[in-house]
């Protein structure tokens, strides 16, 4: 069986890609998901702090975004448009989880399903290969430190410092002022400085990896779901 080849759509505009997605073009879906998987995952994680939940948010974002792709007018980039959907989805889940926790706390009931799922996830985690172990440990240290930031600092920091978005883009996505973006990033950096040595900064852009097999698997799931009726 010969490997399937994909058309090169890299030169198309966001509006042109959106038009192809609207007719369930597999190559357009593939290029858009591959371009945005990492950013959407990082943003979702910054709100939820759960890797599996963040991955589910990414998939839901694509499904909702592609279903509404006709409403994309190109006033912002397709990446920004999808990121806004991901943030709203993640925040909605976080609010639902908080309400659920409050109900459980009020009745002192143990959420057995969540407890079981956590145990299963923990038992399925295998050992890491020796190759690049040092870099892996650095990434984990970075992630653990960022995870300790308050949610509003964490999401702003991820968008600005890890994703490299501008102050204006970040402000628009989070519906806050540019001044607030700068303040949150400053306070986030100050808190991180208490936890991290300066030499770890160079590893920042490699934090929260969502590439390789994980990235490809998510793309294939999105393709299967979205293009099923193609």
C-alpha positions as CSV (number, residue, x, y, z in Angstrom):
1,X,0.0,0.0,0.0
2,X,1.5,3.3,-1.1
3,X,1.6,6.2,1.3
4,X,-1.0,8.8,0.7
5,X,0.3,12.2,-0.4
6,X,-1.1,15.6,0.7
7,X,-1.5,18.7,-1.3
8,X,0.7,21.6,-0.3
9,X,-1.7,24.3,1.0
10,X,0.9,26.2,2.9
11,X,0.6,29.2,0.6
12,X,-3.2,29.7,1.1
13,X,-4.6,32.4,3.2
14,X,-6.6,31.7,6.3
15,X,-9.9,32.6,4.6
16,X,-9.0,30.2,1.7
17,X,-8.3,27.5,4.2
18,X,-11.6,28.2,6.0
19,X,-13.4,27.9,2.7
20,X,-11.9,24.5,2.1
21,X,-12.7,23.3,5.6
22,X,-16.3,24.3,5.0
23,X,-16.4,21.7,2.3
24,X,-14.6,19.1,4.5
25,X,-11.3,19.2,2.6
26,X,-9.0,16.8,4.5
27,X,-5.8,18.5,3.5
28,X,-7.1,21.9,4.8
29,X,-8.2,20.2,8.1
30,X,-4.8,18.6,8.4
31,X,-2.7,21.7,7.9
32,X,-4.9,23.8,10.3
33,X,-4.8,21.3,13.1
34,X,-1.0,20.7,12.7
35,X,-0.4,24.4,12.9
36,X,-2.5,24.9,16.0
37,X,-2.4,21.8,18.0
38,X,0.4,22.9,20.3
39,X,-0.9,26.4,20.9
40,X,-4.4,25.2,21.7
41,X,-3.1,22.5,24.0
42,X,-1.0,24.9,25.9
43,X,-3.7,27.4,26.4
44,X,-6.2,24.7,27.5
45,X,-3.7,23.3,29.9
46,X,-3.0,26.8,31.4
47,X,-6.7,26.9,32.5
48,X,-7.3,23.3,33.4
49,X,-3.9,21.9,34.5
50,X,-5.0,18.5,33.3
51,X,-3.3,17.1,30.2
52,X,-6.0,14.7,29.1
53,X,-8.7,17.3,29.7
54,X,-6.7,19.9,27.8
55,X,-6.4,17.5,24.8
56,X,-10.1,16.9,24.9
57,X,-10.6,20.7,24.8
58,X,-8.4,20.9,21.7
59,X,-10.5,18.3,19.9
60,X,-13.8,20.0,20.9
61,X,-12.4,23.4,19.8
62,X,-11.8,22.0,16.3
63,X,-15.2,20.4,16.1
64,X,-17.0,23.6,17.2
65,X,-14.8,25.9,15.2
66,X,-15.1,23.9,12.0
67,X,-18.9,23.6,12.4
68,X,-19.0,27.4,12.6
69,X,-16.3,28.0,10.0
70,X,-18.7,29.9,7.7
71,X,-18.7,32.6,10.3
72,X,-14.9,33.1,10.1
73,X,-14.5,36.4,8.2
74,X,-10.7,36.8,8.5
75,X,-10.8,39.9,10.8
76,X,-8.3,38.0,13.0
77,X,-6.1,35.1,12.1
78,X,-7.6,31.6,12.1
79,X,-5.2,30.7,14.9
80,X,-6.5,33.5,17.0
81,X,-10.1,32.6,16.2
82,X,-9.5,29.0,17.3
83,X,-7.6,30.1,20.4
84,X,-10.5,32.2,21.6
85,X,-12.8,29.2,21.2
86,X,-10.4,27.0,23.2
87,X,-10.1,29.5,26.0
88,X,-13.9,29.8,26.3
89,X,-14.3,26.0,26.2
90,X,-11.6,25.5,28.9
91,X,-13.0,28.3,31.1
92,X,-16.5,26.8,30.8
93,X,-15.1,23.4,31.9
94,X,-13.2,24.9,34.8
95,X,-16.3,26.7,36.1
96,X,-18.3,23.4,35.8
97,X,-15.6,21.5,37.7
98,X,-15.6,24.2,40.4
99,X,-19.3,24.0,40.8
100,X,-19.1,20.2,41.0
101,X,-16.3,20.4,43.6
102,X,-18.4,22.8,45.7
103,X,-21.4,20.4,45.6
104,X,-19.1,17.5,46.7
105,X,-17.6,19.5,49.5
106,X,-21.0,20.5,50.7
107,X,-22.1,16.9,51.0
108,X,-18.7,15.3,51.8
109,X,-19.2,12.8,49.0
110,X,-16.2,11.3,47.4
111,X,-16.2,11.4,43.6
112,X,-15.3,7.8,43.0
113,X,-15.2,8.0,39.3
114,X,-12.7,10.8,39.2
115,X,-10.6,9.0,41.9
116,X,-10.7,5.8,39.8
117,X,-9.7,7.7,36.6
118,X,-6.8,9.4,38.4
119,X,-5.5,6.0,39.6
120,X,-5.8,4.5,36.2
121,X,-3.9,7.4,34.6
122,X,-1.2,7.1,37.2
123,X,-0.8,3.3,36.7
124,X,-0.5,3.7,32.9
125,X,2.4,6.1,33.0
126,X,5.5,4.4,31.8
127,X,9.1,5.2,32.4
128,X,10.8,7.8,30.3
129,X,13.7,6.9,28.0
130,X,17.2,7.8,29.1
131,X,17.7,9.9,26.0
132,X,17.3,13.6,26.8
133,X,16.4,12.8,30.4
134,X,18.0,16.0,31.6
135,X,15.9,18.2,29.2
136,X,12.8,16.2,30.2
137,X,13.4,16.9,33.9
138,X,13.9,20.6,33.2
139,X,10.6,20.8,31.3
140,X,8.9,19.0,34.1
141,X,10.3,21.5,36.6
142,X,9.2,24.4,34.4
143,X,5.7,23.0,34.1
144,X,5.4,22.3,37.8
145,X,6.4,25.9,38.6
146,X,4.0,27.4,36.0
147,X,1.2,25.2,37.3
148,X,1.5,26.9,40.7
149,X,0.7,30.3,39.2
150,X,-2.9,31.6,39.7
151,X,-5.0,30.9,36.7
152,X,-5.2,34.4,35.4
153,X,-1.4,34.8,35.6
154,X,-0.8,31.3,34.2
155,X,-3.0,31.8,31.1
156,X,-1.6,35.2,30.3
157,X,2.0,34.0,30.8
158,X,1.5,31.0,28.5
159,X,0.1,33.2,25.7
160,X,2.8,35.8,26.0
161,X,5.9,34.0,27.0
162,X,5.5,30.5,25.6
163,X,3.3,31.1,22.6
164,X,4.9,34.5,21.9
165,X,1.7,36.4,21.2
166,X,1.8,40.2,21.4
167,X,0.4,42.1,24.3
168,X,-2.5,43.3,22.1
169,X,-3.3,39.8,20.9
170,X,-3.3,38.5,24.4
171,X,-5.4,41.3,25.7
172,X,-8.0,40.7,22.9
173,X,-8.2,37.0,23.6
174,X,-8.6,37.4,27.3
175,X,-10.8,40.5,27.1
176,X,-8.5,42.5,29.3
177,X,-6.5,45.7,28.8
178,X,-2.9,45.6,27.5
179,X,-1.8,47.1,30.8
180,X,-3.3,44.2,32.7
181,X,-1.5,41.8,30.4
182,X,1.8,43.4,31.2
183,X,1.1,43.5,35.0
184,X,0.1,39.8,35.0
185,X,3.2,38.8,33.1
186,X,5.4,40.8,35.4
187,X,3.9,39.2,38.5
188,X,4.1,35.8,37.0
189,X,7.8,36.2,36.2
190,X,8.5,37.4,39.7
191,X,6.8,34.3,41.2
192,X,8.6,32.0,38.8
193,X,12.0,33.6,39.7
194,X,11.5,32.3,43.2
195,X,11.2,28.8,41.9
196,X,13.5,28.5,38.9
197,X,17.1,29.1,38.3
198,X,18.0,31.6,35.5
199,X,19.5,28.9,33.3
200,X,16.1,27.1,33.0
201,X,14.8,30.0,30.9
202,X,16.2,28.6,27.7
203,X,14.0,25.5,28.1
204,X,10.8,27.5,28.2
205,X,9.8,27.2,24.6
206,X,10.0,23.4,24.9
207,X,7.6,23.2,27.8
208,X,4.3,21.4,27.4
209,X,5.3,19.4,24.4
210,X,2.4,18.3,22.3
211,X,4.0,17.0,19.1
212,X,5.1,13.8,17.5
213,X,2.8,10.9,18.0
214,X,0.4,12.8,20.3
215,X,0.0,15.6,17.8
216,X,-0.5,13.2,14.9
217,X,-3.0,11.1,16.8
218,X,-5.1,14.1,17.6
219,X,-5.0,15.3,14.0
220,X,-6.1,11.9,12.8
221,X,-9.1,11.9,15.2
222,X,-10.1,15.3,14.1
223,X,-9.9,14.2,10.5
224,X,-12.0,11.1,11.1
225,X,-14.7,13.0,13.0
226,X,-14.9,16.1,10.7
227,X,-14.5,14.4,7.3
228,X,-16.6,11.3,8.1
229,X,-19.4,12.6,5.9
230,X,-17.1,13.9,3.2
